[in-house]
Amino acid sequence: MKIAAYVYPGWHPCPERDRHFPPGFTEWDLVHASRPRFEGHVQPRLPRDGPYDDADPASAGPRLARALSHGIDVLVWGFFWCRGKRVLQEALDDGFLASPEGDRAPFALMWANRMPRRILPVKRADLPVIQGERLVDSDIRDFSQLVGHAAERYFSRPNYLRLGGKPYLSIYDSTFFVRELGEENAAEAVARAKRLVQRLGFPGLHLAAVQPAPGFIDRVRNVGFDSVTNYVLLPYWKGPFLQDYRETASRRAEEWPALAEASGLPYHPSVSPGWDASPRAADFGREKPRKYPWWPVVTGERPDLFREALGRAIRYAGPKPEERIVFIASLNEWSEGHYLEPDARFGDGWLEAVKEARAEGAAGCKTGDLV
């Protein structure tokens, strides 16, 4: 059984953001500027060891080594690609892969088929959550180029994640991918990409659909996806403004079997230690727009409750040892309030929760409780 943590590569200055923000901007600016917006609001949420540059291997190595030592098996990196243009790649290429951990720590890619925001914090509630300029245009040829690039640069590394011997790749907004190309063209794009990977000497490609919408989840199998999972499956986006962590995480876990049934594919559960995207939203005072990033906020999160949520995911994970994988969103998405790295409130508590849940899960396996 593997536990994989998503990694957000947005903690270093880059030319793309320098064109839209003051030079040197990173989302640490948002994290440190955040303040409480209601009674009991936990802001700012700060890293215990201070901000870091995730493109610096001297910084990346120790951070990632700590995660590995606490039970994280795989690091799944957000991979921003738009017709050959890459953004925020320095965290993966210059930080992680240039560090000693880059040669040994298992990793994988999740194609984030949208571009980072050009305005932060978000100041207008009347605009779509995902504006058109951020959506990544793709087609059959482009998807083959993306997969070919990933295969030659990353899949070929001995520490790249494989499921059933096949390199693992996920698409963050699988619904947009299918909607944009159309089901027939999306299926052709996936088929060509898989043939390309085989020509390059791999036994195939394991392609995971992340976040398929209810209206599309029954199509992902026909398109050629091999499994289904989520990034953040915690808050109810149309639910109340404040949502209790323990209650919400438990209710979300009840949905996992239905997601597997609807897709007709293996479902790999994803859990999160929290949710609060307030740092990415301009403060409107008492007014709370009912949309991301203002709404909702999950409250009452604690490492022991996260351990409980992760334990449920471990028990749910499929029976085949080589195919059992659980995702955590995320290692370091500080500006959305879901992270495992040591913080000023709980220290190493989030990572200790992973270690404890894993130990409890191993004991359950020996007694047959997980299958």
C-alpha positions as CSV (number, residue, x, y, z in Angstrom):
1,M,0.0,0.0,0.0
2,K,1.3,3.5,-0.9
3,I,0.4,6.8,0.5
4,A,0.9,9.7,-2.0
5,A,0.9,13.4,-1.2
6,Y,0.2,16.1,-3.8
7,V,2.9,18.8,-4.0
8,Y,2.0,22.3,-5.0
9,P,5.0,23.9,-6.8
10,G,4.1,27.5,-6.2
11,W,6.6,28.6,-3.6
12,H,9.3,30.3,-5.7
13,P,9.5,33.4,-7.9
14,C,9.2,32.8,-11.6
15,P,9.1,34.9,-14.8
16,E,5.4,34.0,-15.5
17,R,4.3,35.5,-12.2
18,D,6.8,38.4,-12.4
19,R,4.8,39.6,-15.4
20,H,1.6,39.9,-13.4
21,F,2.8,40.5,-9.8
22,P,5.5,42.6,-8.1
23,P,8.9,41.0,-8.9
24,G,9.7,38.1,-6.6
25,F,6.0,37.4,-5.7
26,T,5.2,34.0,-4.3
27,E,2.1,32.9,-2.4
28,W,4.0,33.3,0.8
29,D,3.0,36.9,0.4
30,L,-0.7,35.8,0.7
31,V,-0.1,33.4,3.5
32,H,1.7,35.9,5.7
33,A,-0.8,38.7,5.0
34,S,-3.9,36.7,5.9
35,R,-5.8,37.7,9.0
36,P,-8.8,36.3,10.9
37,R,-12.1,37.2,9.2
38,F,-14.6,35.9,11.8
39,E,-14.5,34.9,15.5
40,G,-12.3,31.9,16.0
41,H,-10.9,32.0,12.4
42,V,-7.4,30.4,12.4
43,Q,-5.3,32.8,10.3
44,P,-2.6,33.2,9.4
45,R,-1.5,29.6,9.1
46,L,2.2,29.7,9.1
47,P,5.0,27.2,8.6
48,R,6.9,26.5,11.8
49,D,10.2,26.7,10.1
50,G,9.4,29.8,8.1
51,P,8.9,30.3,4.3
52,Y,11.0,28.4,1.8
53,D,12.0,28.5,-1.8
54,D,10.9,25.2,-3.3
55,A,13.2,25.6,-6.3
56,D,16.2,25.5,-4.0
57,P,17.5,21.9,-3.6
58,A,19.1,22.8,-0.3
59,S,15.7,23.7,1.0
60,A,13.7,21.1,-0.9
61,G,15.8,18.1,0.2
62,P,15.3,18.3,4.0
63,R,11.6,19.2,3.6
64,L,10.8,16.2,1.4
65,A,13.1,13.9,3.5
66,R,10.9,14.7,6.5
67,A,7.8,13.7,4.7
68,L,9.3,10.4,3.5
69,S,10.4,9.6,7.0
70,H,6.9,10.0,8.3
71,G,5.2,7.5,5.9
72,I,4.7,9.4,2.6
73,D,5.7,7.0,-0.2
74,V,5.1,9.1,-3.3
75,L,5.2,12.8,-4.1
76,V,2.7,13.8,-6.9
77,W,3.7,17.1,-8.4
78,G,1.4,19.5,-10.0
79,F,2.6,19.8,-13.7
80,F,1.5,22.9,-15.5
81,W,1.7,22.5,-19.3
82,C,0.1,24.5,-22.0
83,R,1.1,23.5,-25.6
84,G,4.7,23.0,-24.6
85,K,4.8,26.0,-22.2
86,R,5.6,25.0,-18.6
87,V,5.1,27.1,-15.5
88,L,6.3,26.6,-12.0
89,Q,8.5,23.7,-13.2
90,E,11.5,24.9,-11.2
91,A,10.2,23.3,-8.0
92,L,10.3,19.9,-9.6
93,D,13.3,20.2,-11.9
94,D,15.6,22.5,-9.9
95,G,14.4,21.8,-6.4
96,F,13.3,18.2,-6.0
97,L,15.2,16.4,-8.8
98,A,18.4,18.3,-8.0
99,S,18.4,17.3,-4.4
100,P,19.6,13.9,-3.1
101,E,15.9,12.8,-2.6
102,G,15.3,13.4,-6.3
103,D,17.2,10.2,-7.1
104,R,15.4,8.0,-4.7
105,A,12.0,9.4,-3.6
106,P,9.1,8.0,-5.7
107,F,7.2,10.7,-7.6
108,A,4.6,11.2,-10.2
109,L,2.9,14.0,-12.2
110,M,-0.6,15.4,-12.1
111,W,-1.3,17.5,-15.2
112,A,-2.9,20.7,-14.0
113,N,-4.6,21.7,-17.2
114,R,-5.0,25.3,-16.3
115,M,-2.6,28.2,-15.7
116,P,-1.9,29.8,-12.3
117,R,-4.0,32.9,-11.4
118,R,-2.8,36.2,-12.6
119,I,-4.5,38.2,-9.8
120,L,-4.0,37.2,-6.2
121,P,-5.7,37.7,-3.9
122,V,-8.9,37.4,-5.9
123,K,-10.7,40.7,-5.8
124,R,-13.8,40.3,-8.0
125,A,-16.6,37.9,-6.9
126,D,-18.6,38.5,-10.2
127,L,-16.1,36.7,-12.4
128,P,-16.1,32.9,-13.0
129,V,-14.1,30.8,-10.5
130,I,-12.0,29.6,-13.5
131,Q,-11.6,32.4,-16.0
132,G,-11.3,31.5,-19.6
133,E,-7.7,32.8,-19.9
134,R,-6.6,30.2,-17.4
135,L,-8.1,27.2,-19.2
136,V,-5.5,25.2,-21.1
137,D,-6.3,24.5,-24.8
138,S,-5.3,21.0,-25.9
139,D,-6.0,18.5,-28.7
140,I,-5.0,15.0,-29.7
141,R,-1.5,16.1,-30.9
142,D,-0.8,18.3,-27.9
143,F,-1.7,15.6,-25.4
144,S,0.7,13.1,-27.2
145,Q,3.4,15.8,-27.0
146,L,2.7,16.3,-23.3
147,V,2.9,12.5,-22.6
148,G,6.0,12.1,-24.7
149,H,7.7,14.9,-22.9
150,A,6.8,13.4,-19.5
151,A,7.9,9.9,-20.6
152,E,11.3,11.0,-21.8
153,R,12.0,13.4,-19.0
154,Y,10.3,11.7,-16.0
155,F,8.8,8.3,-16.7
156,S,12.2,7.0,-17.5
157,R,13.6,7.7,-14.0
158,P,13.8,4.6,-11.8
159,N,12.0,6.3,-9.0
160,Y,8.9,7.3,-11.1
161,L,5.7,5.8,-9.7
162,R,4.3,2.8,-11.6
163,L,1.1,0.9,-11.0
164,G,1.0,-2.5,-12.5
165,G,4.3,-1.7,-14.1
166,K,2.9,1.3,-15.9
167,P,3.9,4.9,-15.3
168,Y,1.2,6.8,-13.4
169,L,-0.2,10.1,-14.8
170,S,-3.3,12.0,-13.6
171,I,-5.3,14.8,-15.2
172,Y,-6.5,17.3,-12.6
173,D,-9.5,18.6,-14.4
174,S,-10.5,15.4,-16.3
175,T,-14.0,16.9,-16.9
176,F,-12.6,19.8,-18.8
177,F,-10.3,17.5,-20.8
178,V,-13.2,15.4,-22.0
179,R,-15.5,18.4,-22.5
180,E,-13.0,20.3,-24.5
181,L,-11.9,17.5,-26.8
182,G,-15.2,15.7,-27.0
183,E,-15.5,12.2,-25.8
184,E,-14.4,10.6,-29.2
185,N,-11.4,12.8,-29.6
186,A,-10.4,12.5,-25.9
187,A,-10.5,8.7,-26.3
188,E,-8.3,9.0,-29.4
189,A,-5.9,11.3,-27.6
190,V,-5.6,8.8,-24.7
191,A,-5.2,5.8,-27.1
192,R,-2.4,7.6,-29.0
193,A,-0.6,8.6,-25.9
194,K,-0.7,5.1,-24.6
195,R,0.7,3.7,-27.8
196,L,3.4,6.3,-27.7
197,V,4.4,5.3,-24.2
198,Q,4.6,1.6,-25.4
199,R,6.8,2.6,-28.3
200,L,9.1,4.3,-25.9
201,G,9.6,0.9,-24.1
202,F,7.1,1.1,-21.3
203,P,4.4,-1.6,-20.8
204,G,1.7,1.1,-21.0
205,L,0.3,4.1,-19.2
206,H,-1.9,4.3,-16.1
207,L,-4.0,7.4,-16.6
208,A,-6.1,8.6,-13.6
209,A,-9.1,10.9,-13.9
210,V,-9.0,13.5,-11.1
211,Q,-12.2,15.3,-10.1
212,P,-14.6,13.9,-12.8
213,A,-17.9,15.7,-12.5
214,P,-21.1,13.7,-11.9
215,G,-22.2,14.3,-15.5
216,F,-18.9,12.9,-16.9
217,I,-17.8,10.3,-14.4
218,D,-19.6,7.5,-16.3
219,R,-17.6,8.4,-19.5
220,V,-14.1,8.3,-18.2
221,R,-13.7,4.5,-18.6
222,N,-14.7,4.7,-22.3
223,V,-12.2,7.6,-22.8
224,G,-9.5,5.3,-21.6
225,F,-8.8,6.3,-18.0
226,D,-7.7,3.5,-15.7
227,S,-8.7,4.9,-12.3
228,V,-10.5,7.7,-10.6
229,T,-9.5,9.9,-7.7
230,N,-9.8,13.4,-6.3
231,Y,-7.6,16.2,-5.4
232,V,-9.5,17.9,-2.5
233,L,-12.6,16.0,-1.6
234,L,-13.5,17.7,1.7
235,P,-15.7,20.7,1.8
236,Y,-19.2,20.8,0.2
237,W,-18.8,23.8,-2.2
238,K,-22.5,24.7,-2.0
239,G,-22.9,23.8,1.7
240,P,-22.7,26.2,4.7
241,F,-19.9,28.7,5.1
242,L,-18.5,27.0,8.1
243,Q,-18.2,23.2,7.9
244,D,-16.9,21.0,10.7
245,Y,-13.9,18.9,9.8
246,R,-14.8,15.6,11.5
247,E,-18.3,15.6,10.2
248,T,-17.5,16.7,6.7
249,A,-14.6,14.2,6.3
250,S,-16.8,11.4,7.5
251,R,-19.6,12.2,5.1
252,R,-17.2,12.5,2.1
253,A,-15.7,9.1,2.9
254,E,-19.2,7.6,2.5
255,E,-19.2,8.8,-1.2
256,W,-16.1,6.7,-2.2
257,P,-18.0,3.5,-3.1
258,A,-20.5,5.4,-5.3
259,L,-17.6,7.1,-7.2
260,A,-16.1,3.7,-7.9
261,E,-19.5,2.4,-9.1
262,A,-20.3,5.4,-11.2
263,S,-17.0,5.3,-13.0
264,G,-16.7,1.5,-13.3
265,L,-13.0,1.9,-12.3
266,P,-10.9,1.6,-9.2
267,Y,-11.3,4.6,-7.0
268,H,-8.2,5.7,-5.0
269,P,-9.5,7.8,-2.0
270,S,-8.1,11.2,-1.3
271,V,-8.2,12.9,2.1
272,S,-7.2,16.4,3.2
273,P,-6.1,17.7,6.6
274,G,-8.1,20.9,6.2
275,W,-9.5,23.6,3.9
276,D,-9.4,27.4,4.1
277,A,-8.6,29.4,0.9
278,S,-9.0,32.8,2.6
279,P,-5.4,33.9,1.8
280,R,-6.3,33.8,-1.9
281,A,-9.4,36.0,-1.4
282,A,-9.6,39.8,-0.8
283,D,-11.2,40.5,2.5
284,F,-14.8,41.8,1.9
285,G,-15.5,42.2,5.6
286,R,-18.8,40.7,6.7
287,E,-19.7,39.9,3.1
288,K,-18.8,36.4,2.1
289,P,-19.3,35.6,-1.6
290,R,-20.7,32.1,-1.9
291,K,-17.9,30.8,-4.1
292,Y,-14.2,29.9,-4.2
293,P,-11.9,31.2,-2.7
294,W,-14.2,32.9,-0.1
295,W,-16.6,30.0,0.6
296,P,-16.6,27.6,2.4
297,V,-14.1,27.3,5.4
298,V,-13.6,24.0,7.2
299,T,-13.1,24.4,10.9
300,G,-12.1,22.2,13.8
301,E,-9.3,20.4,12.0
302,R,-6.7,18.6,14.2
303,P,-4.0,16.0,13.5
304,D,-5.9,13.3,15.5
305,L,-9.0,13.9,13.3
306,F,-6.9,13.8,10.2
307,R,-5.4,10.5,11.4
308,E,-8.9,9.2,11.7
309,A,-9.8,10.3,8.2
310,L,-6.6,8.8,6.7
311,G,-7.2,5.6,8.5
312,R,-10.6,5.3,6.8
313,A,-8.9,5.8,3.4
314,I,-6.3,3.1,4.2
315,R,-9.1,0.7,5.1
316,Y,-11.0,1.5,2.0
317,A,-8.1,1.1,-0.4
318,G,-8.3,-1.9,-2.8
319,P,-7.3,-5.4,-1.9
320,K,-4.4,-5.8,-4.4
321,P,-1.2,-4.7,-2.6
322,E,0.6,-3.4,-5.7
323,E,-2.5,-1.3,-6.6
324,R,-3.5,0.1,-3.3
325,I,-2.8,3.8,-3.1
326,V,-4.2,6.6,-1.0
327,F,-3.8,10.3,-1.8
328,I,-3.4,13.2,0.6
329,A,-4.1,16.8,-0.6
330,S,-1.7,18.0,0.1
331,L,1.9,18.3,1.3
332,N,2.1,22.1,1.1
333,E,-0.9,24.0,-0.3
334,W,-0.6,26.6,2.5
335,S,-2.7,29.2,0.8
336,E,-5.7,26.8,0.7
337,G,-5.2,25.5,4.3
338,H,-4.3,21.9,3.4
339,Y,-0.8,20.9,4.2
340,L,1.2,18.3,6.1
341,E,4.4,20.3,6.7
342,P,5.1,21.5,10.2
343,D,3.1,24.5,11.2
344,A,3.1,27.0,14.1
345,R,0.1,25.4,15.7
346,F,0.8,21.6,15.7
347,G,4.5,21.3,14.8
348,D,5.0,17.9,13.2
349,G,1.5,16.8,14.2
350,W,0.2,16.4,10.7
351,L,3.1,14.2,9.6
352,E,3.0,12.3,12.9
353,A,-0.7,11.6,12.0
354,V,0.4,10.0,8.7
355,K,2.9,7.8,10.5
356,E,0.4,6.7,13.1
357,A,-2.4,6.0,10.6
358,R,0.0,4.0,8.5
359,A,1.1,1.9,11.5
360,E,-2.5,1.3,12.5
361,G,-3.3,0.3,8.9
362,A,-0.4,-2.1,8.8
363,A,-1.7,-3.7,12.0
364,G,-5.1,-3.9,10.4
365,C,-3.7,-5.7,7.4
366,K,-2.2,-8.4,9.6
367,T,-5.6,-9.0,11.1
368,G,-7.5,-8.8,7.9
369,D,-9.4,-5.6,8.8
370,L,-8.4,-3.8,5.6
371,V,-9.6,-6.2,3.0
